[in-house]
Amino acid sequence: MQGELSDVAALQITEMNLQPEQALMKARLHPVGVCAHVVQVRPACTIRRRISMRKTSSRCVPNLVVWLSLTVCALAPIAAPGAEPARVVLLTGADPIQPAALVQIRAIRSVLEASSPRGAEVFLDAIDGFRFGAENIAPEFLALLQKKYRAQRIDLVIVLGKPAADFALANHARIWPGVPVLLSSVPQEWFTGRLLPTDFAYLPFRIDAAQTLAVAERLQPDAHRLIVVGGVTEVDTSMVDRVVKAAATRPHWTDVAAWIGLPPSELQARLSALDRHTAVVYTTTYRDRLGHRYFPVKLVAPMAHASRAPIYAWYSTYVNAGITAGAMYDLEENGRLTGDAARAILHNGGNLSGLLFQPLLARCTADVSQIERYGLSTSALPPDCILVNAPRSMFREYRAAILSLSSVLVIQAITILALLAQRRSRRLAEADATARRGELARAARFATVGELSASIAHEVGQPLSAILSNAEAAELLVGAAHLDHNELQEILSDMKRDALRANEVVQRLRMLLQKQTVSFHTITLDEVIESTLSLIKPEATRRGIVLDVDLKAFGGEVLADEVQLQQVLLNLSLNGMDAMADTESAHRILSISTVLLPEGVEFTVTDRGSGFGHVLSDTLFEPFYTTKPHGMGLGLSIVRSIVEAHQGRVSAAPGGRGGSVFSIWLPRITPVRPRFASTASSGSRTLQIRPVMTSGTADGSRKSSS
């Protein structure tokens, strides 16, 4: 900025637009710039002299001006541009300690000091024209400022208020020639009909009294009488006229009166006689009709204390002094906006072109304590209205946190309810799936029993045939001449044993086929396998298959359903038998074994059939997958479902001599270290069953089915 102003000064010297004394002032204000451009003076003179020789008139600069410029250059300190902080004059039209002026001055200083690391040097001058009138002191004040700033470099002049604006417009060229001027807090009406110099800029400051009247209409919809209070100075009366004109355009107010220049005692007496159906708008009172001077904010508290009607205003400095509400203009914010505009001008080198400044906007502000005092309601205010002096409450102080926490709790509650509903639906679905799986398993058991029907018939028919033969032998014995009681007793014992054997087969079939709920209880795996072998042996005998049973899980107790474990063993055994349909008779061996492990019990069913080739073992347990021509593909799927329901594992692997190996692991109830040393002697039971062809004797002699 300094360089640009120096360019202007040098150019003016070169073009001879300045008198010698004006050039000297320019040189004092911008010494570095003039020194930088003084070399341009002599060539300009030479050119002009050549032109004058042709035109017979000389327009060259006098040697005195050049000499003065060189003298200033020699005496001026050499400093790089921008080495010093910016110098700003702050000219206010009010007393600088007046709250309305003080908050703006502080805000402007704060912004300027933070604008650069070097800050800014601010010179404060005040006219106090609101209370005394600037026209009375203008000549003396002008002389003072001329003397004060004659040898000072000034980068910007900030003007606050109408009295200061009048003074700056009339005298800035004589005090700060060429220095940009920024006007702030000057009413919009002041600019009407005025042509500002090019080095003047201003912040829009338009006070809209209608906005404050709109707030009053919201709070007091039944009040139609309006009292406007103000002083007798020019600014006081202009503010009162502003409100009266605004009220005249609003049909809500039918009775409007202006109380101008009333002394405080009379004003308070009148206010105390009002009622709630009247609204009062207080503008400013710098002087009353008796000549007493005031800061306008000092009258707010006594007025509010005496008034029986709500008082409205638009200056933020009146808040907390007793004003009820209004569309407030935050003067501190106006100071910040002014500081931002000044910073932009300084950063732009003092050039005002292309700069746009943000206007100050009014915001609805209400004092909750005053609203409650007059029996009004804050619900009538706009939603974005700022509430001050509200009673302390948890919701008001922590509104954002409470709303956030409430939102989180609501979301959590909805999530929990959704999870509970989902859990209930899942449990119902699981129960339904369990029931369907049970029905499917029962149907599979029916199918298994159907496959075993021939063997079961043989298993039941064999003891019945033995009973019949023994009965015939008993008849012959009874009809003999000499009755042998010992032999008769043996016949009856054989009949009883065969009957129990047939009954056991029937009972196991009933238990396997009847519909019942799944019941988990402690059982011994070896005992379950031994009881199931009574159903497997006849079928193995019928198919010519050797059963190789090796049970070494003595004492291995599991928590399981006995019927379901029987079904698992039946399914695996029948699958193994089916797989050996094409195997040579000498190699048809179905091995069933158990072993005790540290954490569980494992039993294995091994066949020597065709195996499952390259099919993945997991695929075998998928529903409806089968390698049999007439199979449904549900047997192994049911096996896996039952085993997993018992917290166990099932796997399939190719056998060492061909065929397949199906292994099932079930967790033990009380895992202990297996007694490997004594297993073979005390806990191991090995049984090999080969197919035997039996038939009843023709002579009716007693026979046993065992």
C-alpha positions in Angstrom: 0.0 0.0 0.0 2.8 2.4 0.9 4.4 1.8 -2.5 1.2 2.5 -4.4 0.6 5.8 -2.5 4.2 6.7 -3.1 3.7 6.1 -6.8 0.8 8.4 -6.7 2.8 11.1 -5.0 5.7 10.8 -7.4 3.4 10.9 -10.4 1.7 14.0 -9.1 5.1 15.7 -8.6 6.1 14.7 -12.1 2.9 16.0 -13.7 3.2 19.3 -11.7 -0.3 18.9 -10.2 0.9 19.8 -6.7 2.2 23.0 -5.2 5.7 22.9 -3.6 4.3 22.8 0.0 1.8 20.0 -0.9 4.7 18.1 -2.5 6.6 18.4 0.7 3.7 17.0 2.8 3.4 14.1 0.3 7.1 13.5 0.7 6.8 13.5 4.5 4.0 11.0 4.4 5.6 8.7 1.8 9.3 9.3 1.9 10.4 6.0 0.5 8.1 6.2 -2.5 9.1 9.7 -3.4 12.8 8.8 -3.2 12.2 5.8 -5.4 10.5 8.0 -8.1 12.6 11.2 -7.8 14.7 9.9 -10.7 11.6 10.3 -12.9 11.4 14.1 -12.3 14.4 15.2 -14.3 13.6 13.2 -17.4 10.1 14.5 -17.3 11.4 18.1 -17.2 13.8 17.4 -20.1 11.0 16.1 -22.2 8.8 19.0 -21.4 11.6 21.5 -22.2 12.1 19.9 -25.6 8.4 20.2 -26.2 8.4 23.8 -25.0 11.2 24.7 -27.4 8.9 23.8 -30.2 5.9 25.5 -28.7 7.7 28.5 -27.3 6.3 27.9 -23.8 8.0 26.2 -20.9 6.0 24.0 -18.5 8.9 22.4 -16.7 8.8 21.9 -12.9 10.7 24.6 -11.0 14.0 23.6 -9.6 12.8 24.4 -6.1 10.4 21.4 -6.2 13.1 19.1 -7.3 15.5 20.4 -4.7 12.9 19.9 -2.0 12.2 16.3 -3.1 15.9 15.5 -3.1 16.2 17.0 0.4 13.4 14.9 1.7 14.9 11.8 0.2 18.2 12.5 1.9 16.6 13.1 5.3 14.1 10.2 5.1 14.9 7.0 6.9 15.5 4.0 4.7 13.1 1.2 5.5 11.8 -1.6 3.5 8.1 -1.5 2.6 6.0 -3.3 5.1 8.7 -3.2 7.8 6.4 -1.2 10.2 2.9 -2.1 11.4 0.0 -0.5 9.6 -1.1 2.8 11.1 -4.8 3.3 11.4 -6.8 6.3 12.7 -10.0 5.5 14.5 -12.3 8.5 14.5 -15.5 8.1 16.5 -18.4 10.5 16.7 -19.3 9.3 20.3 -17.5 9.3 23.6 -15.1 6.4 23.4 -16.2 5.1 26.8 -19.9 5.0 25.8 -20.8 1.3 25.7 -22.1 1.5 22.1 -18.8 2.9 21.0 -16.5 1.0 23.3 -17.6 -2.5 22.2 -17.0 -1.5 18.6 -13.6 0.0 19.3 -12.4 -3.1 21.2 -13.6 -5.4 18.4 -11.9 -3.3 15.7 -8.6 -3.3 17.6 -8.8 -7.0 18.2 -9.2 -7.8 14.5 -6.5 -5.4 13.4 -4.0 -6.6 16.0 -4.6 -10.2 14.8 -4.4 -9.3 11.1 -0.6 -9.7 10.8 2.3 -10.7 13.0 3.3 -7.0 13.4 -0.3 -6.1 14.3 -1.5 -2.5 13.8 -0.9 0.8 15.4 -4.3 2.5 16.1 -4.7 6.2 16.9 -8.1 7.0 18.6 -9.8 10.4 18.3 -13.3 11.3 19.4 -15.6 14.2 18.6 -18.5 13.2 20.9 -20.9 15.0 18.5 -23.9 13.0 19.7 -24.0 15.0 23.0 -22.3 18.3 22.1 -22.7 18.8 18.3 -19.7 18.5 16.0 -20.3 21.9 14.3 -19.2 23.8 17.5 -15.8 22.2 17.8 -15.0 21.5 14.1 -12.4 24.3 13.5 -10.4 23.7 16.6 -10.6 19.9 16.2 -9.4 20.2 12.6 -6.4 22.3 13.6 -5.6 19.7 16.3 -5.7 16.8 14.0 -3.7 18.6 11.3 -0.9 19.3 13.8 -1.2 15.8 15.2 -0.9 13.9 11.9 1.2 16.3 9.9 4.4 14.2 9.9 2.7 10.8 10.3 2.3 8.0 7.8 -1.4 6.9 7.9 -2.6 3.9 6.0 -6.3 4.0 6.8 -8.9 6.1 8.6 -11.9 4.4 10.2 -14.9 6.6 10.9 -17.6 5.5 13.4 -20.9 7.4 13.6 -22.7 10.2 11.7 -20.9 13.2 13.5 -17.5 11.7 12.6 -18.6 11.0 9.1 -19.7 14.7 8.6 -16.3 15.8 9.9 -14.2 13.3 7.8 -16.1 14.1 4.6 -15.4 17.8 5.0 -11.8 17.7 6.2 -10.1 14.4 5.3 -8.2 16.0 2.3 -6.7 18.6 4.7 -5.7 16.0 7.4 -5.1 12.7 5.5 -4.8 13.5 1.8 -4.8 10.4 -0.4 -5.5 8.1 2.6 -8.5 5.7 2.2 -11.5 6.3 4.6 -13.8 3.6 5.9 -17.2 4.6 7.2 -19.1 2.5 9.7 -22.1 2.8 12.0 -23.5 5.6 9.7 -27.2 5.4 9.0 -28.1 4.5 5.4 -30.1 7.7 5.1 -26.9 9.8 5.5 -25.6 8.6 2.1 -28.8 9.8 0.3 -27.9 12.6 -2.1 -24.2 12.6 -1.2 -21.4 11.9 -3.7 -18.5 10.3 -1.8 -14.9 10.7 -2.9 -13.3 7.7 -4.6 -11.1 7.0 -1.6 -14.2 6.6 0.7 -15.8 3.2 1.4 -18.6 2.3 3.8 -20.2 -0.6 5.6 -24.0 -0.8 5.1 -25.7 0.0 8.4 -29.5 0.1 7.9 -31.6 0.2 11.1 -35.0 -1.3 10.3 -37.4 -0.3 13.1 -40.2 -2.4 11.5 -38.4 -5.6 12.6 -38.5 -4.6 16.3 -42.2 -3.7 15.9 -42.8 -7.1 14.4 -41.3 -8.7 17.6 -43.6 -6.5 19.7 -46.6 -7.6 17.7 -45.7 -11.3 18.3 -45.4 -10.9 22.0 -48.3 -8.5 22.5 -51.0 -9.3 19.9 -53.6 -7.5 21.9 -51.5 -4.3 22.4 -52.4 -1.5 19.8 -51.0 1.5 21.6 -47.3 2.4 20.9 -45.1 4.8 22.9 -41.8 5.9 21.3 -39.2 7.4 23.7 -36.2 9.5 22.7 -34.1 12.6 23.4 -33.9 16.0 21.8 -30.6 15.8 19.8 -30.6 15.4 16.1 -29.8 11.7 16.3 -32.5 11.2 19.0 -35.3 12.9 17.0 -34.3 11.1 13.8 -34.5 7.7 15.6 -38.0 8.6 17.0 -39.2 9.7 13.5 -37.9 6.4 12.1 -40.1 4.4 14.5 -43.2 6.6 14.0 -43.0 6.2 10.3 -42.5 2.5 10.5 -45.6 2.2 12.8 -47.7 4.2 10.4 -47.3 1.5 7.8 -48.4 -1.3 10.1 -52.1 -1.5 10.8 -51.5 -3.2 14.1 -50.7 0.1 15.8 -53.8 2.4 16.1 -52.4 4.8 18.7 -48.8 6.0 18.3 -47.3 8.7 20.6 -43.8 10.2 20.8 -42.3 11.1 24.2 -39.4 13.4 23.3 -36.9 14.9 25.7 -38.7 13.9 29.0 -36.5 14.1 32.1 -35.9 10.8 33.8 -38.3 11.5 36.7 -41.2 12.5 34.5 -40.5 9.6 32.1 -40.5 7.0 34.9 -43.8 8.5 36.2 -45.5 8.2 32.9 -44.2 4.6 32.3 -45.5 3.5 35.7 -49.0 4.5 34.6 -49.0 2.3 31.5 -50.5 -1.2 31.3 -49.7 -4.5 29.5 -51.8 -3.4 26.5 -49.2 -0.8 25.6 -45.8 -1.3 24.0 -42.8 1.1 24.5 -40.0 1.5 22.0 -36.9 3.2 23.4 -34.5 4.7 20.8 -31.7 7.0 22.2 -31.6 9.9 24.6 -28.3 11.8 24.5 -29.9 15.0 25.9 -33.3 15.8 27.4 -35.3 19.0 27.1 -33.7 20.4 30.3 -30.2 20.1 28.7 -29.0 17.1 30.8 -26.7 14.8 28.8 -26.7 11.0 29.1 -25.4 7.8 27.6 -28.6 6.3 26.2 -28.0 2.9 27.9 -27.9 4.5 31.3 -31.6 5.3 31.2 -32.7 1.8 30.3 -32.6 0.2 33.8 -34.6 3.0 35.5 -37.2 2.9 32.7 -37.6 -0.8 32.9 -37.9 -0.8 36.7 -40.7 1.8 36.6 -42.6 0.7 33.4 -45.7 -1.4 33.6 -45.4 -2.1 29.8 -42.7 -4.0 28.0 -39.9 -2.0 26.5 -38.4 -2.8 23.1 -35.2 -1.6 21.4 -32.7 -2.6 18.7 -29.3 -1.9 20.2 -27.5 -5.0 21.7 -26.0 -2.8 24.5 -29.5 -2.4 26.0 -29.8 -6.2 26.6 -29.5 -7.2 30.2 -30.4 -3.7 31.3 -34.1 -4.3 31.2 -35.2 -4.4 27.6 -37.8 -7.0 26.9 -37.0 -7.9 23.3 -36.3 -6.5 19.9 -34.6 -7.1 16.6 -31.1 -6.4 17.9 -28.1 -5.0 16.1 -25.0 -6.5 17.7 -22.6 -3.6 17.9 -19.7 -5.8 18.9 -20.3 -7.8 15.7 -20.4 -4.6 13.7 -17.0 -3.8 15.2 -15.7 -7.2 14.0 -17.2 -6.6 10.5 -15.5 -3.2 10.4 -12.2 -4.7 11.5 -12.5 -7.3 8.7 -13.2 -4.6 6.1 -10.3 -2.6 7.3 -8.0 -5.6 7.2 -9.2 -6.3 3.6 -8.4 -2.7 2.6 -4.9 -2.8 4.1 -4.2 -6.2 2.5 -5.4 -4.7 -0.8 -2.8 -2.0 -0.6 -5.4 0.7 0.2 -7.2 0.1 -3.1 -10.9 0.1 -2.5 -12.0 -1.2 -5.9 -13.4 -4.8 -6.0 -14.0 -5.0 -2.2 -17.4 -6.1 -0.9 -18.4 -5.7 2.7 -20.9 -7.7 4.7 -23.9 -5.7 6.2 -24.9 -6.0 9.8 -28.1 -8.0 10.2 -30.6 -7.8 13.0 -31.4 -10.8 15.2 -34.4 -11.4 17.4 -33.3 -11.3 21.0 -35.5 -11.6 24.1 -34.9 -11.4 27.8 -36.8 -14.3 29.4 -36.9 -12.7 32.8 -38.6 -9.6 31.4 -41.0 -11.7 29.3 -42.1 -13.7 32.4 -42.4 -10.4 34.4 -45.0 -9.1 32.0 -46.8 -12.4 31.7 -45.8 -12.9 28.1 -44.8 -16.2 26.4 -41.6 -17.1 24.6 -43.6 -19.5 22.4 -44.8 -16.5 20.4 -41.3 -15.6 19.4 -39.6 -16.9 16.2 -37.9 -20.3 16.5 -34.4 -18.7 15.9 -34.9 -16.0 18.5 -32.0 -15.7 21.0 -33.2 -16.1 24.6 -31.1 -14.5 27.4 -31.5 -14.6 31.2 -33.5 -17.8 30.9 -33.9 -19.7 34.2 -31.3 -22.3 34.7 -32.5 -25.7 33.6 -30.8 -28.9 32.6 -32.5 -28.8 29.2 -31.6 -25.2 28.4 -27.9 -25.5 29.5 -27.3 -29.0 28.0 -29.9 -29.0 25.2 -27.7 -30.3 22.5 -26.2 -33.0 24.7 -29.6 -34.0 26.0 -31.1 -34.2 22.5 -28.1 -36.1 21.3 -28.3 -38.6 24.2 -32.0 -38.9 23.8 -31.6 -39.7 20.1 -29.0 -42.3 21.0 -31.3 -43.9 23.6 -34.2 -43.9 21.2 -32.0 -45.5 18.5 -30.8 -48.0 21.0 -34.3 -48.8 22.2 -35.5 -49.3 18.6 -32.4 -51.4 17.9 -33.0 -53.5 21.0 -36.7 -54.0 20.2 -35.8 -54.9 16.6 -33.2 -57.4 17.9 -35.7 -58.9 20.4 -38.3 -59.2 17.6 -35.6 -60.7 15.4 -34.6 -63.1 18.2 -38.1 -64.1 18.8 -38.7 -64.7 15.0 -35.4 -66.7 14.9 -36.4 -68.8 17.9 -39.8 -69.5 16.3 -38.1 -70.4 13.1 -35.6 -72.6 14.9 -38.4 -74.3 16.8 -40.2 -74.8 13.6 -37.1 -76.1 11.9 -36.4 -78.4 14.8 -39.9 -79.8 14.7 -39.7 -80.3 10.9 -36.3 -81.9 11.4 -37.7 -84.2 14.0 -40.6 -85.1 11.6 -38.1 -85.7 8.9 -35.9 -87.8 11.2 -39.0 -89.8 12.2 -39.9 -90.3 8.6 -36.3 -91.4 8.0 -36.6 -93.9 10.8 -39.8 -95.3 9.3 -37.9 -95.7 6.0 -35.0 -97.4 7.8 -37.3 -99.8 9.6 -38.9 -100.5 6.2 -35.5 -101.5 4.9 -35.0 -103.7 7.9 -38.5 -105.2 7.7 -37.3 -108.5 6.3 -34.6 -108.8 8.9 -36.9 -107.7 11.7 -39.5 -110.2 10.6 -36.8 -112.9 10.7 -35.5 -111.6 14.0 -39.0 -111.8 15.5 -40.0 -115.0 13.7 -37.0 -117.0 14.8 -37.8 -116.8 18.6 -41.5 -117.4 17.8 -40.5 -120.6 15.8 -38.3 -121.7 18.7 -41.2 -121.1 21.1 -43.5 -123.1 18.8 -41.0 -126.0 18.6 -40.5 -125.9 22.4 -44.2 -126.0 22.9 -44.6 -129.1 20.7 -41.7 -130.8 22.6 -43.4 -130.0 25.9 -46.7 -131.5 24.7 -44.8 -134.7 23.7 -43.1 -134.7 27.1 -46.3 -134.3 29.0 -48.0 -137.2 27.1 -45.1 -139.6 27.8 -45.5 -142.3 30.4 -42.7 -141.0 32.6 -42.6 -137.1 32.9 -39.1 -135.7 33.2 -39.6 -132.5 35.3 -36.1 -131.2 34.8 -36.3 -131.3 31.0 -39.8 -129.7 31.2 -38.3 -126.9 33.2 -35.5 -126.3 30.6 -38.2 -126.2 27.9 -40.1 -123.5 29.7 -37.0 -121.5 30.4 -36.1 -121.6 26.7 -39.7 -120.4 25.8 -39.5 -117.6 28.3 -36.1 -116.4 26.9 -37.3 -116.5 23.3 -40.5 -114.6 24.2 -38.4 -111.9 26.0 -36.1 -111.7 22.9 -39.1 -111.2 20.6 -40.6 -108.6 23.0 -37.3 -106.8 23.2 -37.2 -106.4 19.4 -40.8 -105.1 19.3 -40.1 -102.6 22.2 -37.1 -101.3 20.4 -39.1 -100.9 17.3 -41.8 -99.0 19.2 -39.2 -96.8 20.8 -37.6 -96.1 17.4 -40.9 -95.3 15.6 -43.0 -93.6 18.2 -43.4 -89.8 18.1 -41.7 -88.2 21.1 -39.9 -85.1 22.0 -36.1 -85.0 22.0 -34.8 -85.7 25.5 -31.2 -85.3 26.4 -29.9 -87.4 29.3 -26.7 -89.1 30.4 -26.1 -92.3 28.5 -23.2 -94.6 27.8 -22.3 -94.7 24.1 -21.2 -98.4 24.1 -24.6 -99.4 25.7 -26.5 -97.6 23.0 -24.5 -99.3 20.3 -24.9 -102.7 21.8 -28.7 -102.2 22.0 -28.8 -101.1 18.4 -26.9 -104.1 17.2 -29.9 -106.2 17.8 -31.6 -104.4 14.9 -28.5 -104.4 12.7 -27.4 -108.1 13.1 -30.3 -109.7 11.3 -29.9 -107.4 8.3 -26.2 -108.0 8.2 -26.8 -111.8 8.4 -29.4 -111.5 5.6 -27.0 -109.7 3.3 -24.1 -111.9 4.1 -22.1 -109.2 5.8 -19.7 -109.7 8.7 -20.0 -107.3 11.6 -16.7 -106.4 13.2 -17.6 -104.6 16.5 -14.8 -103.2 18.7 -16.1 -101.1 21.6 -13.4 -99.4 23.6 -15.3 -96.4 25.1 -16.2 -98.1 28.3 -17.4 -95.4 30.8 -17.7 -92.8 28.1 -20.9 -90.9 29.0 -22.4 -88.3 26.8 -25.5 -86.1 27.0 -27.7 -87.2 24.2 -31.0 -88.6 23.0 -30.8 -92.4 22.8 -33.3 -92.8 20.0 -31.5 -90.2 17.8 -28.1 -91.9 18.4 -29.6 -95.2 17.4 -30.9 -93.6 14.2 -27.4 -92.3 13.5 -25.9 -95.7 13.8 -28.7 -97.4 11.8 -28.3 -94.9 8.9 -24.5 -95.2 8.8 -24.7 -99.0 9.0 -27.3 -99.4 6.3 -25.4 -97.0 4.1 -22.3 -99.2 4.6 -24.3 -102.3 3.8 -25.7 -100.7 0.6 -22.3 -99.7 -0.5 -21.1 -103.3 -0.3 -23.9 -104.7 -2.5 -21.4 -105.4 -5.3 -18.5 -106.4 -3.1 -17.3 -110.0 -3.0 -18.8 -112.0 -0.2 -15.4 -112.7 1.4 -14.7 -108.9 1.7 -18.1 -107.8 3.0 -17.1 -106.5 6.4 -18.8 -103.7 8.3 -16.7 -102.4 11.2 -18.2 -100.5 14.2 -15.8 -99.2 16.8 -15.6 -96.7 19.6 -12.7 -95.1 21.3 -12.3 -92.9 24.4 -10.7 -89.5 23.8 -9.6 -86.9 26.4 -12.5 -84.5 25.6 -15.0 -86.8 24.0 -16.0 -90.2 22.6 -15.6 -91.2 18.9 -17.3 -94.0 17.1 -16.6 -95.1 13.6 -18.4 -97.0 10.9 -16.2 -98.5 8.2 -17.3 -100.4 5.1 -15.4 -102.0 2.2 -17.7 -100.8 -0.5 -17.1 -98.7 -3.6 -16.4 -95.5 -1.7 -17.5 -92.0 -2.8 -14.7 -91.4 -5.3 -13.7 -87.8 -5.9 -16.8 -86.3 -4.3 -16.0 -83.8 -1.5 -16.8 -85.2 1.9 -18.9 -82.1 2.8 -21.0 -82.7 -0.2 -22.1 -86.1 1.1 -24.0 -84.5 3.9 -25.9 -82.0 1.8 -29.6 -82.5 1.7 -30.9 -84.5 -1.3 -27.4 -85.6 -2.5 -27.2 -89.3 -3.1 -25.2 -91.8 -5.1 -27.9 -94.5 -4.8 -30.1 -95.1 -7.8 -33.3 -95.0 -5.6 -32.0 -92.9 -2.7 -33.6 -89.7 -1.4 -30.3 -88.1 -0.2 -31.6 -87.4 3.3 -29.9 -90.1 5.5 -26.5 -88.4 5.9 -28.1 -85.0 6.1 -30.2 -86.2 9.0 -27.0 -87.7 10.6 -25.2 -84.4 10.4 -28.2 -82.5 11.9 -28.5 -84.9 14.8 -24.7 -84.8 15.5 -24.5 -81.0 15.4 -27.6 -80.8 17.7 -25.5 -82.9 20.1 -22.6 -80.4 19.8 -20.6 -83.0 17.9 -18.8 -83.4 14.6 -19.2 -85.8 11.7 -16.7 -86.5 8.9 -16.2 -88.9 6.0 -13.0 -90.2 4.6 -11.9 -92.9 2.1 -11.1 -96.2 3.8 -7.6 -97.8 3.8 -8.9 -100.9 1.9 -11.4 -99.2 -0.2 -14.8 -98.1 1.0 -15.6 -95.3 3.4 -15.0 -94.3 7.0 -17.6 -92.2 8.8 -16.4 -90.8 12.1 -18.6 -89.1 14.8 -17.2 -87.3 17.8 -19.4 -86.4 20.7 -18.4 -84.4 23.8 -18.1 -86.2 27.1 -19.8 -85.0 30.2 -16.8 -85.2 32.5 -13.6 -85.4 30.3 -10.9 -87.4 32.1 -7.6 -88.8 31.0 -8.4 -92.2 29.3 -7.0 -95.3 31.0 -5.0 -96.6 28.0 -3.3 -99.3 30.1 -6.4 -101.0 31.3 -8.6 -100.5 28.3 -7.9 -103.8 26.6 -8.3 -105.9 29.7 -11.3 -104.3 31.4 -13.1 -102.0 29.0 -12.6 -103.5 25.6 -15.2 -105.8 24.1 -14.6 -107.3 20.7 -17.3 -109.2 18.8 -17.3 -110.7 15.4 -20.6 -111.9 13.9 -20.6 -114.0 10.8 -23.8 -115.0 8.9 -25.2 -118.3 10.0 -28.0 -120.2 8.2 -30.5 -121.6 10.7 -33.7 -123.7 10.3 -36.1 -125.5 12.5 -35.6 -129.2 13.2 -38.0 -131.6 11.6 -38.3 -134.0 14.4 -39.7 -131.4 16.8 -36.8 -131.6 19.2 -36.2 -128.6 21.4 -34.1 -125.9 19.9 -32.8 -122.5 21.0 -32.9 -119.3 19.0 -29.8 -117.9 20.5 
